[in-house]
């Protein structure tokens, strides 16, 4: 992927961690930072099927999951309904600008993301394995957008922020894209190997003290039971139990990425922000004071200790 994408090493690592953990990613960044190229390169490097859906206000649920069409047998003249699969039937789905579609269209992905299946007209259709959704959002332009509901945000394992490149990286990016035709990423892994790695992630060890530590971090985001001053002052709603599962699973995937068979405190600390950034809601006071989620979670990490 680094042969195609200039810089963004941390973003690439977070995407691979999310894929190894079997989750989905929500990517935020302004236009022009290569988010589409990023996920396309990931699909090419893992030899997976890739499809892209541009979310717009007039997009319908059937445009994503599919619909039934009426077909006529040329011999018997008998008419039957056949399910025509939509673009969700792929291995890597890019939901571009997901917040530009209305809620009923956004929710069409809920079952697919959670159950890896689509139910239409009473029949359940299984999705290919692995199945990875990468949704993008523009954090600046809010006109004509529909914020994702909390139930759907919770389905994303990680929220990954894509920032501006450094000066040297931007020079290299401009030179690469204006001098030659962009090359595709070369497959470095097949789907069977990826599925084995996803199973291996589940077998990575985590000590009882670190499991308790990860759970305490999640519970400390809830103002009702937290003792962290920043949480009590600036958080309106904390993370649910699914956040603890995501934090442990992402930490296991990061440990595997770094060649270790057991989770360390550093793994949990590194995954704290991408796991909780979209699951912890700031209150009005935090927005008025200009306190970011990253600031709150940093204070949380400083307060909660490992036994």
Phi, psi and omega in degrees: 000325181292343176286340181254319182265128177273121180072211178056037181300319182293323179294317179299315179298318180297321178297317181292321176301315179298318180294316180296325180282352179078022181256193179236157186236140172251118185251127179245135179178154180289161180299150174092007181265005174084028182295318179294316178297327181297309183286328176296319178294323178298317178296320180292320182291336179254005176060040180253156177289138186233135173222149182236134177238123177272113182281129181224163182300335181263008179289135181254157178304323180294337177289346180254306186274334182117181182206170177266137177240150181269122180242150180242127178292127184293338182267303185274346183064016178279137181259132180223154175270135178232136180282122177262113184295141177268182183294347178293341179278076180209183179260325175234117181246122174263111175265090188282128181053058186299333182280006176268351178264150180292164185305322182295331177280320176302317184290347178296339180272349187302307181296319181298318182289323184273314187260352184055041180205162177231128178254124180221126179055039176082359180248133179264128180246122180286144177270158179297157175244138353286163178234121187227121178256127172240113181253141180247151175221146173265115186285352186261305186279114183250355179291130178073026180244160179236106182304140180294136177292157183299325180298325180278323177302322182293342179283344179274125180296315183229149165249122186246123178266127178258113182264177178292146177287164174290171182299314180297319179294321180292322176298314180297322180295314179297317180296318183293320186274351181247356182251329185214166177286133181295135178271152176281156175289142180274133179303126179248354182202144176263170185296322180299319178294321179297317179297323177294321178294323178297324175290322181295325179304320181295336182270355177296135184280147171221127182293156180301322181292325178284327175296318177294322179297314179298320179293320179295323178300315180293314181296330181288351176278352183266116183303333183294334184227011183269152175247005180279123186301318181296324178291314181299327184271326192242356183253130177270324181210134183267183183277151179269181182300332179298334179294322178296318177298316181295319182296317180292316182294317179294324178294322176296317180295322178293320177300317178296319178302326183263014172078026180243150181255014176212146181283142174246171178297326180298324178298315180295318179296322181290329183265358184299311182293308181296334180279322187259348187302325182260002182252348179252124184260126176284153175267182183296324182297322179294318179294322179292324180276354181071030180270121182273161177302322180300322179294319180295315182289330176295317177295324178297314180296328179286330184276318184276130184246159174276133177294000000 
